[in-house]
Amino acid sequence: MRVGERTTIDMRWYGIGAVVLAAACGVPRYGPAAMAPLAAAVAALVWAVTSRPGGGRPPRAGGGGPSRAGGATGSAGTARMGLRLSGREDAGLAVVTAGAAAVSLAATLVQLPGRGAAPGADVWGMAEGLTFIALAGLLARRSPVRQAVAAGVPAGIAASTWMFRFYPPVSALEAVGICAFWSAGVLCAAGVGLYLRALDERRAAAVSAAREAQRRRLARDLHDFVAHDVSEMLAQAQAGQVAGAADPAQAMLALRRVEEAGQRAMATLDRTVLHLNDEEEEADEDGDAEQEALAARLSDMATRYSSAGPARVHLSVDEDLDVPGRVSAAAYRVVAEALTNVRRHAPDAARVAISATARAGALQVTVENDGVTGGGTSGGRGGFGLPGLAEHVASLGGDLSAGPVRGGWRLSARIPLAPRVLAP
């Protein structure tokens, strides 16, 4: 049976399926509900055109069944897919779907009943099969699983049986061979689509993880540094209120210290924003950017804390202490968090002892106070404060512990001098 010997029912199936798909994908912004009447009207027109009297000869034995089955399954499935995709915003998928519909419609028109064998009909048929193969691959990559299965299976069947429209097989073996050949193409396209889908998901997961790490780092900086300066500002303001009534000079001194703490907080915010906009500086993360020695930074922090009262800070640091930038920054975070917690949770503390010593290839930092209550717990849950600080120290290969001791609370951290960064 040649091209001109197609049956009218074949033409109806393929014509209606192709036109419904084209109508559904042609104007995607209107959605399935709005496009359904237009698709039905155009499909009825194709039915009438392809059902003209005398349009087609009776099919040869064994020639109509496979082509009708392929046409019905492929057209119905692709029509449903087109209606489904009309509400989506995947331009590439919509273009390929509309292209498949257009090619299928063209292949239908070149073999209208009663016209005989049209020149190039087999070329259009092959183009139809190839577009359905491409569509199956794109569905596997971009569509949700249910839509991909619901639309990809009919598209694959249509791609595997397109030759039956033009060259019905003379035997069952030939039919199986044709289906196997084109099905292999469909499976290859779907496999490539699934592989690219996995790469897309992996890339999206990596981007999401990077953004989450950046958010956590920003929150950690705000908590560890800005919160410490803000708590100092509050303490200085309270001290100024108490001393201001009897000694205005003390009130002015407290105000100057509040101003200095505010300037430090603003500098920390500026540095954090700069890190967000500068990938190289962010990658260095508190590394060589911290030029000032750890001992000097801790001494300055202890002096400011003591001046705000009421607790007095005793600092013990190795004179020749020289640690890498990452270790120095982590140690500074530990001390800042400990002092902030003392001010928040142990306001009655009169003495705070800070020590930082290097031994056995690690920096040991300890902060101990004699307050009644401590300042949080070193839980394993997510968050900031001590849990977030513990995660940060662990990411450098160290460990952090916090808990009550006789007459107070102790926070201790061990940080390797050659940190191995395990996680952001």
C-alpha positions as CSV (number, residue, x, y, z in Angstrom):
1,M,0.0,0.0,0.0
2,R,1.5,3.3,-1.1
3,V,0.9,6.9,0.0
4,G,-2.2,7.4,-2.1
5,E,-3.9,4.3,-0.6
6,R,-4.4,5.6,2.9
7,T,-7.8,5.2,4.5
8,T,-9.9,8.1,5.5
9,I,-10.0,7.0,9.1
10,D,-6.2,7.1,9.2
11,M,-6.3,10.7,8.0
12,R,-8.9,11.6,10.6
13,W,-6.8,10.3,13.5
14,Y,-3.6,11.9,12.4
15,G,-5.3,15.1,11.2
16,I,-7.3,15.7,14.3
17,G,-4.4,14.8,16.6
18,A,-2.0,17.1,14.8
19,V,-4.4,20.0,14.6
20,V,-5.5,19.7,18.3
21,L,-1.8,19.7,19.3
22,A,-1.0,22.7,17.1
23,A,-3.9,24.7,18.4
24,A,-3.1,23.9,22.0
25,C,0.5,24.9,21.6
26,G,0.0,27.8,19.2
27,V,-1.2,30.3,21.8
28,P,0.1,29.0,25.2
29,R,-0.7,32.1,27.2
30,Y,-4.5,31.4,27.0
31,G,-4.3,28.0,28.7
32,P,-6.1,24.7,28.1
33,A,-9.6,25.9,28.9
34,A,-9.5,28.8,26.4
35,M,-7.9,26.7,23.6
36,A,-10.2,23.7,23.9
37,P,-13.1,25.2,21.8
38,L,-10.7,26.4,19.1
39,A,-9.0,23.0,19.0
40,A,-12.3,21.2,18.7
41,A,-13.5,23.5,15.9
42,V,-10.3,23.0,13.8
43,A,-10.4,19.3,14.5
44,A,-14.0,19.1,13.2
45,L,-12.9,20.9,10.0
46,V,-10.1,18.4,9.4
47,W,-12.6,15.6,10.0
48,A,-14.9,17.0,7.3
49,V,-12.1,17.6,4.8
50,T,-10.6,14.2,5.2
51,S,-14.0,12.5,4.9
52,R,-14.9,13.6,1.4
53,P,-16.7,11.1,-0.7
54,G,-14.3,8.9,-2.7
55,G,-11.4,9.9,-0.6
56,G,-9.4,6.7,-0.3
57,R,-9.5,3.1,-1.2
58,P,-10.2,0.1,1.1
59,P,-7.0,-0.9,2.9
60,R,-5.2,-4.0,2.0
61,A,-5.4,-6.9,4.4
62,G,-3.2,-6.2,7.4
63,G,-2.4,-2.7,6.3
64,G,-4.9,-0.6,8.2
65,G,-4.7,-1.9,11.8
66,P,-1.1,-0.9,12.7
67,S,-1.3,2.5,11.1
68,R,-4.7,3.2,12.8
69,A,-3.3,2.1,16.1
70,G,-0.2,4.2,15.8
71,G,-2.1,7.2,14.6
72,A,-4.7,6.9,17.3
73,T,-2.3,6.4,20.2
74,G,0.3,9.0,19.0
75,S,-2.3,11.7,18.1
76,A,-4.3,11.3,21.3
77,G,-1.2,11.3,23.5
78,T,0.4,14.3,21.8
79,A,-2.9,16.2,21.9
80,R,-3.1,15.7,25.6
81,M,0.5,16.7,26.0
82,G,-0.1,19.9,24.0
83,L,-3.1,20.8,26.1
84,R,-1.0,20.2,29.3
85,L,2.0,22.2,28.1
86,S,-0.2,25.2,27.1
87,G,-0.3,26.2,30.7
88,R,3.5,25.8,31.2
89,E,6.2,28.4,30.7
90,D,8.8,26.2,29.1
91,A,9.4,28.0,25.8
92,G,11.8,25.4,24.4
93,L,9.4,22.5,25.1
94,A,6.4,24.4,23.7
95,V,8.3,25.2,20.5
96,V,9.4,21.6,19.9
97,T,5.8,20.4,20.7
98,A,4.3,22.9,18.3
99,G,6.9,21.9,15.7
100,A,6.0,18.2,16.1
101,A,2.4,19.1,15.6
102,A,3.1,21.2,12.5
103,V,5.2,18.4,10.9
104,S,2.6,15.8,11.7
105,L,-0.1,18.1,10.1
106,A,2.1,18.6,7.0
107,A,2.6,14.9,6.7
108,T,-1.2,14.5,6.9
109,L,-2.0,17.1,4.3
110,V,0.4,15.7,1.7
111,Q,-1.5,12.5,1.7
112,L,-5.1,13.6,1.7
113,P,-7.5,11.0,0.4
114,G,-8.0,11.0,-3.4
115,R,-4.7,12.9,-4.2
116,G,-2.6,9.9,-4.8
117,A,1.1,9.7,-3.9
118,A,2.3,13.2,-3.1
119,P,5.9,14.1,-3.9
120,G,8.1,14.1,-0.7
121,A,5.5,12.5,1.5
122,D,8.0,10.0,2.8
123,V,10.3,12.8,3.7
124,W,7.6,14.5,5.7
125,G,6.9,11.2,7.4
126,M,10.5,10.7,8.5
127,A,10.6,14.3,9.7
128,E,7.5,13.5,11.8
129,G,9.2,10.5,13.4
130,L,12.3,12.5,14.1
131,T,10.5,15.3,15.7
132,F,8.6,12.9,18.0
133,I,11.9,11.4,19.0
134,A,13.3,14.8,19.8
135,L,10.1,15.6,21.7
136,A,10.4,12.4,23.8
137,G,14.0,13.4,24.8
138,L,12.9,16.9,25.7
139,L,10.0,15.6,27.8
140,A,12.4,13.3,29.7
141,R,14.6,16.3,30.5
142,R,12.2,19.0,31.4
143,S,8.7,17.8,32.2
144,P,7.5,16.5,35.6
145,V,7.6,12.8,35.9
146,R,3.9,12.2,35.5
147,Q,3.5,14.5,32.5
148,A,6.6,13.1,30.9
149,V,5.3,9.5,31.1
150,A,1.7,10.5,30.1
151,A,3.0,12.4,27.0
152,G,6.3,10.7,26.3
153,V,4.9,7.2,25.9
154,P,2.4,8.2,23.2
155,A,5.0,10.3,21.4
156,G,7.4,7.4,21.5
157,I,4.7,5.1,20.0
158,A,4.0,7.6,17.3
159,A,7.7,7.8,16.5
160,S,8.1,4.0,16.4
161,T,5.1,3.5,14.1
162,W,5.2,6.4,11.7
163,M,6.3,4.3,8.8
164,F,3.1,2.3,9.0
165,R,1.3,5.3,7.7
166,F,3.3,5.2,4.5
167,Y,4.6,1.7,4.1
168,P,2.5,-0.9,5.9
169,P,4.7,-4.0,6.7
170,V,4.1,-7.1,4.7
171,S,4.8,-9.4,7.7
172,A,4.8,-9.4,11.4
173,L,8.6,-9.8,11.5
174,E,9.0,-6.6,9.4
175,A,6.6,-4.8,11.7
176,V,8.6,-5.8,14.7
177,G,11.9,-4.8,13.1
178,I,10.6,-1.3,12.1
179,C,9.2,-0.8,15.6
180,A,12.5,-2.0,17.2
181,F,14.6,0.3,15.0
182,W,12.7,3.5,15.8
183,S,12.1,2.5,19.4
184,A,15.8,2.4,19.9
185,G,16.0,6.0,18.7
186,V,13.3,6.9,21.2
187,L,15.1,5.2,24.1
188,C,18.4,6.9,23.2
189,A,16.7,10.3,23.2
190,A,15.0,9.6,26.5
191,G,18.2,8.3,28.0
192,V,20.0,11.5,26.9
193,G,17.2,13.6,28.3
194,L,17.3,11.8,31.7
195,Y,21.1,12.2,31.8
196,L,20.8,15.9,31.2
197,R,17.9,16.1,33.7
198,A,20.2,14.6,36.3
199,L,22.9,17.1,35.5
200,D,20.4,20.0,35.7
201,E,19.2,18.7,39.1
202,R,22.8,18.3,40.4
203,R,23.6,21.9,39.2
204,A,20.5,23.3,40.9
205,A,21.4,21.4,44.1
206,A,24.9,22.8,44.0
207,V,23.6,26.4,43.5
208,S,21.2,25.9,46.3
209,A,23.9,24.6,48.6
210,A,26.2,27.5,47.8
211,R,23.4,30.0,48.5
212,E,22.6,28.3,51.8
213,A,26.2,28.4,52.8
214,Q,26.3,32.1,52.0
215,R,23.2,32.8,54.0
216,R,24.6,30.8,57.0
217,R,27.9,32.7,56.8
218,L,26.1,36.0,56.7
219,A,23.9,35.1,59.7
220,R,27.0,33.8,61.6
221,D,28.9,37.1,61.0
222,L,25.9,39.1,62.1
223,H,25.5,37.1,65.2
224,D,29.2,36.7,66.2
225,F,30.4,40.2,65.5
226,V,27.5,42.6,65.2
227,A,25.6,41.1,68.2
228,H,28.7,41.4,70.3
229,D,29.1,45.1,69.5
230,V,25.3,45.8,70.0
231,S,25.4,44.1,73.4
232,E,28.3,46.3,74.3
233,M,26.4,49.4,73.2
234,L,23.5,48.4,75.5
235,A,25.8,47.8,78.4
236,Q,27.5,51.2,77.9
237,A,24.1,52.9,77.6
238,Q,23.0,51.4,80.8
239,A,26.2,52.3,82.6
240,G,25.9,55.9,81.3
241,Q,22.4,56.2,82.7
242,V,23.5,55.1,86.1
243,A,26.7,57.2,86.2
244,G,25.2,60.2,84.4
245,A,23.1,61.4,87.4
246,A,26.2,61.8,89.6
247,D,29.0,62.4,87.1
248,P,28.1,63.9,83.6
249,A,31.7,63.2,82.5
250,Q,31.1,59.5,83.0
251,A,27.9,59.7,80.9
252,M,29.8,61.4,78.1
253,L,32.5,58.7,78.3
254,A,29.8,56.0,78.0
255,L,28.3,57.8,75.0
256,R,31.7,57.8,73.3
257,R,32.1,54.1,73.9
258,V,28.6,53.6,72.5
259,E,29.6,55.5,69.4
260,E,32.8,53.4,69.0
261,A,30.8,50.2,69.3
262,G,28.4,51.4,66.7
263,Q,31.2,52.2,64.3
264,R,32.6,48.8,64.8
265,A,29.2,47.2,64.1
266,M,28.9,49.3,60.9
267,A,32.4,48.3,59.8
268,T,31.4,44.6,60.3
269,L,28.3,45.1,58.2
270,D,30.4,46.8,55.5
271,R,32.9,43.9,55.5
272,T,30.1,41.4,55.4
273,V,28.5,43.1,52.4
274,L,31.9,43.3,50.7
275,H,32.3,39.6,51.1
276,L,29.0,38.9,49.5
277,N,30.0,41.0,46.5
278,D,33.6,39.7,46.2
279,E,33.9,36.0,45.6
280,E,37.6,35.9,46.0
281,E,37.5,37.7,49.4
282,E,34.7,35.5,50.4
283,A,36.7,32.4,49.5
284,D,39.5,33.7,51.7
285,E,36.9,34.0,54.5
286,D,38.6,35.7,57.3
287,G,42.0,34.3,56.2
288,D,44.8,36.7,55.3
289,A,42.4,39.6,55.6
290,E,42.9,39.5,59.3
291,Q,46.2,41.2,59.5
292,E,46.1,42.2,63.2
293,A,47.6,39.7,65.6
294,L,45.2,37.6,67.6
295,A,46.7,38.7,70.9
296,A,46.1,42.4,70.1
297,R,42.6,41.8,69.0
298,L,41.7,39.8,72.1
299,S,43.4,42.4,74.3
300,D,41.3,45.2,72.7
301,M,38.1,43.1,73.2
302,A,38.9,42.4,76.8
303,T,39.6,46.1,77.5
304,R,36.3,47.2,76.0
305,Y,34.4,44.5,77.9
306,S,35.9,45.5,81.2
307,S,35.2,49.1,80.7
308,A,31.5,48.4,80.2
309,G,31.5,46.5,83.6
310,P,30.7,45.1,85.9
311,A,32.8,42.0,85.2
312,R,36.6,42.3,84.9
313,V,38.4,40.4,82.2
314,H,41.7,38.6,82.8
315,L,43.5,37.7,79.6
316,S,46.2,35.1,79.2
317,V,47.7,34.7,75.8
318,D,51.1,33.3,74.7
319,E,53.4,36.2,73.9
320,D,54.7,34.6,70.7
321,L,51.3,33.3,69.6
322,D,51.3,33.3,65.8
323,V,48.4,31.5,64.1
324,P,46.9,31.4,60.6
325,G,44.2,33.8,59.6
326,R,41.4,31.3,59.6
327,V,42.3,30.0,63.1
328,S,42.7,33.6,64.4
329,A,39.2,34.5,63.1
330,A,37.6,31.4,64.6
331,A,39.3,32.0,68.0
332,Y,38.0,35.6,67.9
333,R,34.5,34.4,67.2
334,V,34.7,32.0,70.2
335,V,35.7,34.7,72.6
336,A,33.2,37.2,71.2
337,E,30.4,34.6,71.6
338,A,31.4,33.7,75.1
339,L,31.6,37.4,76.3
340,T,28.2,38.1,74.6
341,N,26.6,35.1,76.4
342,V,28.1,36.2,79.8
343,R,26.6,39.6,79.4
344,R,23.2,38.2,78.3
345,H,22.9,35.1,80.6
346,A,25.3,35.8,83.6
347,P,25.0,39.6,84.3
348,D,26.1,38.9,87.9
349,A,29.5,37.6,86.8
350,A,32.3,39.5,88.4
351,R,35.3,37.8,86.7
352,V,35.9,36.4,83.3
353,A,39.1,34.6,82.4
354,I,40.2,34.2,78.8
355,S,43.2,32.1,77.7
356,A,44.6,31.3,74.3
357,T,47.5,28.9,74.0
358,A,49.1,26.8,71.3
359,R,49.9,23.2,72.1
360,A,50.1,19.9,70.3
361,G,49.5,21.5,66.9
362,A,46.2,23.2,68.0
363,L,45.1,26.5,69.5
364,Q,43.2,26.0,72.8
365,V,40.8,28.8,73.6
366,T,39.0,28.9,76.9
367,V,36.6,31.4,78.4
368,E,35.4,30.9,82.0
369,N,33.2,33.1,84.2
370,D,31.9,33.0,87.7
371,G,28.3,33.8,87.0
372,V,25.3,31.9,88.4
373,T,24.1,30.9,84.9
374,G,26.0,30.1,81.8
375,G,25.0,31.1,78.4
376,G,23.4,28.5,76.1
377,T,24.3,24.9,75.4
378,S,26.4,23.3,72.7
379,G,23.6,21.4,71.1
380,G,23.8,19.6,67.8
381,R,20.8,21.2,66.3
382,G,21.0,23.9,63.6
383,G,21.0,27.5,64.3
384,F,23.4,30.2,65.4
385,G,25.0,31.1,68.7
386,L,26.8,28.1,70.3
387,P,25.3,25.5,67.8
388,G,26.4,27.6,64.8
389,L,29.8,28.3,66.4
390,A,30.3,24.5,67.0
391,E,29.6,23.8,63.4
392,H,32.1,26.5,62.3
393,V,34.8,25.1,64.5
394,A,34.1,21.6,63.4
395,S,34.4,22.7,59.8
396,L,38.0,23.5,60.6
397,G,38.6,20.1,62.1
398,G,38.3,21.3,65.7
399,D,35.8,20.8,68.5
400,L,33.9,23.1,70.9
401,S,32.4,22.3,74.3
402,A,30.4,24.4,76.8
403,G,29.0,23.6,80.1
404,P,28.8,24.5,83.8
405,V,31.9,24.2,86.1
406,R,32.2,24.7,89.8
407,G,31.2,28.3,90.4
408,G,30.5,29.3,86.9
409,W,30.5,28.4,83.2
410,R,33.2,27.4,80.7
411,L,33.4,27.6,76.9
412,S,36.4,25.8,75.4
413,A,37.5,25.3,71.8
414,R,40.3,23.4,70.2
415,I,41.2,24.5,66.6
416,P,44.0,22.9,64.6
417,L,46.8,25.3,63.6
418,A,46.7,23.7,60.1
419,P,42.9,23.6,59.6
420,R,41.3,21.3,57.1
421,V,38.2,22.9,55.8
422,L,35.5,20.3,55.8
423,A,32.4,22.4,55.1
424,P,31.5,26.0,54.6
